[in-house]
Each structure stands twice: as C-alpha cells, then as structure tokens.
Amino acid sequence: MISSSDNRFKEGQHVVLTGWGVGETHWGGLSEKACVKADWLVPLPEGISAQQSMMIGTAGLTAMLCVQALQEAGIKPEDGEIVVTGASGGVGSVAITLLAQLGYQAVAVSGRASENGEWLKSLGASRVIDRDELNQPAKPLEKQLWAGAIDTTGSTMLAKVLSQISYGGAVAACGLACGFDLPTTVMPFILRGVRLLGVDSVYAPIEKRQRAWKQIGEVLPESFYRQSCKEIALEDVPAAASDIVDGNVSGRLVVKVQ
Ligand SMILES: NC(=O)c1ccc[n+]([C@@H]2O[C@H](COP(=O)([O-])OP(=O)(O)OC[C@H]3O[C@@H](n4cnc5c(N)ncnc54)[C@H](OP(=O)(O)O)[C@@H]3O)[C@@H](O)[C@H]2O)c1
C-alpha cells in the first residue's frame, strides 16, 4: 500500500485484491500500481507475502471457499473421500492441498492422470483417477462413492459426481471447465439429501474473504509454492494464456510485472 485516503488502511500495509471484475470489466489486472476501492481490499494475514498471495490468487481463494462450504455443510474427514475435479488446475490443485492438510482424503480427477499423478499425490491426493471415468452420462443415482466433492468442471462431470455422492453429502461447485450445462435429475437431492453448494469468489462479501484468507494462511504449507507455482514474465502472458486454454498448464502461473 503506497497511500490510502480510507482510514481502514495505512501506508506500508500489505493487502490483496482478487475478483470484483478487476482484469475482466476493470482494466489494470496486470498493472504495477493501481488506485482501487478500499472495499475491494483484504488485509493480508501474517505469514503470506505479496508474491505468495498471487500464487494463491483467485483460484486459491475459490478453493478455500469451496473447502469452507463443505466444512459448513458438516462434511468431516471421517465421512469418506472428497472428489476434486479439474485437479491439475489452479482451483483443483489448491483444493487438494488444503483438503489433505485438513485431514480429508482427497481424490484427484484429472485428464492428465498419468502425466500429473505423482505431482497430485505430492500435494496430498490419496489417489488419482482418470477424467474419462467421470466424463460420461450419469444414471439418476449411481453407487455412493463420495462424502463430498469440489467441482470445477460443471456439465457431465458434475452430473456424474452428483449421482455418486453418498447420502447427506455435499458438492461445492465453482467452475465450468467442462461446460455450463448440468444434465442431471432431482434424484440425488430428493432421495439422498445431497446438497449442491454454489461458490463464487468474485463478488464474495469481504467478511467471507477475510475468513478464507485467514484459513489459507493457517493451512497452506510452504511446500505448495515450490510444488505448484511458476513465475513468468509480462511478455509471456499471451502464450501462457493460450497454453491454459489448451490444457497445457498445471498449477499456478504468477506474472512478474516489474
Ligand atoms: N466461481 C468462481 O468464483 C470461480 C473462481 C475461479 C475460477 N472459477 C472457475 O473454476 C474453473 C477452474 O478454474 P482454474 O483457475 O482452476 O482453471 P484452470 O487452471 O484452467 O484449470 C481447469 C482444469 O480443469 C480441467 N479441464 C480442462 N478442460 C476440461 C474439460 N473440457 N473437461 C473437464 N475438465 C477439464 C483441467 O484439469 P485436468 O487436466 O487435471 O483434468 C484443467 O487444469 C474454471 O471454470 C473457472 O472459470 C470460478
């Protein structure tokens, strides 16, 4: 923080800004300096540096909000496995790390299971399954496999996951990497009491963000930054963006803007 006209913040304080449309509907997502609304800022908790906050980023915050949604739904480590789709992505890889640190058995679902399996296990995945196992039409109800799920994919994959959630379980859904449709039925909801929990980090209220950043600071291990984050230069951004869309990036890329 260089200066603030809002008395909630002071010079020299470390803050983080994600969401609120910055980089989408507001210019300046990759600028070195920005003048922004104080309402958008979260004071960084102790132990998270400015660089680390961007390694965590929107994806990490969203992953934490998904984990907290499951916790608030009463899903406990002893209830059974938590399945995480889109595991190699930013949200998926942080979610697996956080779940494992909190004592959950996280099962990673990946389209790159052979290429990324060892890395996902090193983050804490108890096992890794191939995306093809879930990326196919679901019956209204299937064998109950998961106590909960964090879904970053939507569409066929989310429908499959819903049909396999155990009685009383919950799914935190935040993404649409597979598609924005949802070809499911009411059966998991009305016969198994399954809950579908929508998660949004972009316009999440400030108290929710503060709670999530605090828990990230407490739970995310130092090893995460080494294992899952790569720094790139500003001029590498267009190529990296294409690589992300083509599914060739794992974990998090941080842009060095200076
Ligand atoms: N609700 C919110 O506030 C919020 C916030 C952040 C992100 N999101 C959304 O959450 C999703 C994940 O974000 P992210 O930052 O983790 O993205 P990402 O880094 O691009 O990761 C997405 C992952 O999904 C998997 N995937 C890619 N194409 C797929 C397909 N056609 N079918 C099934 N899986 C596919 C890949 O993992 P594998 O190769 O391991 O399968 C990929 O690494 C995105 O849809 C994003 O828009 C929502």
The ligand as an SDF file (V2000), in Angstrom:
LIG
                    3D

 48 52  0  0  0  0  0  0  0  0999 V2000
  -16.8890  -19.3090   -9.0890 N   0  0  0  0  0  0  0  0  0  0  0  0
  -15.7990  -18.5690   -9.0020 C   0  0  0  0  0  0  0  0  0  0  0  0
  -15.7460  -17.5560   -8.3180 O   0  0  0  0  0  0  0  0  0  0  0  0
  -14.5820  -19.0180   -9.7470 C   0  0  0  0  0  0  0  0  0  0  0  0
  -13.3110  -18.5470   -9.3780 C   0  0  0  0  0  0  0  0  0  0  0  0
  -12.1950  -19.0600  -10.0400 C   0  0  0  0  0  0  0  0  0  0  0  0
  -12.3650  -19.9840  -11.0580 C   0  0  0  0  0  0  0  0  0  0  0  0
  -13.6190  -20.3630  -11.4190 N   0  0  0  0  0  0  0  0  0  0  0  0
  -13.8180  -21.3680  -12.4670 C   0  0  0  0  0  0  0  0  0  0  0  0
  -13.3570  -22.6030  -11.9580 O   0  0  0  0  0  0  0  0  0  0  0  0
  -12.8170  -23.3900  -13.0110 C   0  0  0  0  0  0  0  0  0  0  0  0
  -11.3840  -23.7850  -12.6390 C   0  0  0  0  0  0  0  0  0  0  0  0
  -10.5700  -22.6100  -12.5500 O   0  0  0  0  0  0  0  0  0  0  0  0
   -8.9940  -22.7590  -12.5780 P   0  0  0  0  0  0  0  0  0  0  0  0
   -8.4360  -21.4300  -12.3090 O   0  0  0  0  0  0  0  0  0  0  0  0
   -8.6010  -23.9150  -11.7380 O   0  0  0  0  0  0  0  0  0  0  0  0
   -8.7870  -23.1370  -14.1260 O   0  0  0  0  0  0  0  0  0  0  0  0
   -7.5630  -23.9120  -14.7940 P   0  0  0  0  0  0  0  0  0  0  0  0
   -6.3050  -23.6430  -14.0360 O   0  0  0  0  0  0  0  0  0  0  0  0
   -7.6360  -23.6230  -16.2430 O   0  0  0  0  0  0  0  0  0  0  0  0
   -7.9200  -25.4500  -14.5260 O   0  0  0  0  0  0  0  0  0  0  0  0
   -9.0210  -26.0980  -15.0510 C   0  0  0  0  0  0  0  0  0  0  0  0
   -8.7290  -27.6030  -15.0460 C   0  0  0  0  0  0  0  0  0  0  0  0
   -9.9210  -28.2800  -15.4760 O   0  0  0  0  0  0  0  0  0  0  0  0
   -9.5600  -29.4480  -16.2130 C   0  0  0  0  0  0  0  0  0  0  0  0
  -10.2000  -29.3440  -17.5390 N   0  0  0  0  0  0  0  0  0  0  0  0
   -9.8390  -28.5550  -18.5760 C   0  0  0  0  0  0  0  0  0  0  0  0
  -10.6680  -28.7370  -19.6340 N   0  0  0  0  0  0  0  0  0  0  0  0
  -11.5990  -29.6570  -19.2330 C   0  0  0  0  0  0  0  0  0  0  0  0
  -12.7160  -30.2660  -19.8680 C   0  0  0  0  0  0  0  0  0  0  0  0
  -13.0650  -29.9790  -21.1230 N   0  0  0  0  0  0  0  0  0  0  0  0
  -13.4230  -31.1670  -19.1720 N   0  0  0  0  0  0  0  0  0  0  0  0
  -13.0990  -31.4770  -17.8830 C   0  0  0  0  0  0  0  0  0  0  0  0
  -12.0340  -30.9370  -17.2400 N   0  0  0  0  0  0  0  0  0  0  0  0
  -11.2950  -30.0400  -17.9050 C   0  0  0  0  0  0  0  0  0  0  0  0
   -8.0340  -29.4450  -16.3050 C   0  0  0  0  0  0  0  0  0  0  0  0
   -7.5180  -30.2640  -15.2530 O   0  0  0  0  0  0  0  0  0  0  0  0
   -7.0560  -31.7960  -15.5420 P   0  0  0  0  0  0  0  0  0  0  0  0
   -6.1520  -31.7520  -16.7290 O   0  0  0  0  0  0  0  0  0  0  0  0
   -6.3770  -32.2260  -14.2830 O   0  0  0  0  0  0  0  0  0  0  0  0
   -8.3300  -32.5700  -15.8030 O   0  0  0  0  0  0  0  0  0  0  0  0
   -7.6480  -28.0120  -16.0210 C   0  0  0  0  0  0  0  0  0  0  0  0
   -6.3640  -27.9080  -15.4640 O   0  0  0  0  0  0  0  0  0  0  0  0
  -12.9360  -22.5380  -14.2790 C   0  0  0  0  0  0  0  0  0  0  0  0
  -14.1030  -22.9170  -14.9690 O   0  0  0  0  0  0  0  0  0  0  0  0
  -13.0370  -21.1210  -13.7350 C   0  0  0  0  0  0  0  0  0  0  0  0
  -13.7490  -20.2830  -14.6350 O   0  0  0  0  0  0  0  0  0  0  0  0
  -14.7170  -19.9120  -10.7760 C   0  0  0  0  0  0  0  0  0  0  0  0
  1  2  1  0
  2  3  2  0
  2  4  1  0
  4  5  1  0
  4 48  2  0
  5  6  2  0
  6  7  1  0
  7  8  2  0
  8  9  1  0
  8 48  1  0
  9 10  1  0
  9 46  1  0
 10 11  1  0
 11 12  1  0
 11 44  1  0
 12 13  1  0
 13 14  1  0
 14 15  2  0
 14 16  1  0
 14 17  1  0
 17 18  1  0
 18 19  2  0
 18 20  1  0
 18 21  1  0
 21 22  1  0
 22 23  1  0
 23 24  1  0
 23 42  1  0
 24 25  1  0
 25 26  1  0
 25 36  1  0
 26 27  1  0
 26 35  1  0
 27 28  2  0
 28 29  1  0
 29 30  1  0
 29 35  2  0
 30 31  1  0
 30 32  2  0
 32 33  1  0
 33 34  2  0
 34 35  1  0
 36 37  1  0
 36 42  1  0
 37 38  1  0
 38 39  2  0
 38 40  1  0
 38 41  1  0
 42 43  1  0
 44 45  1  0
 44 46  1  0
 46 47  1  0
M  CHG  2   8   1  16  -1
M  END
$$$$
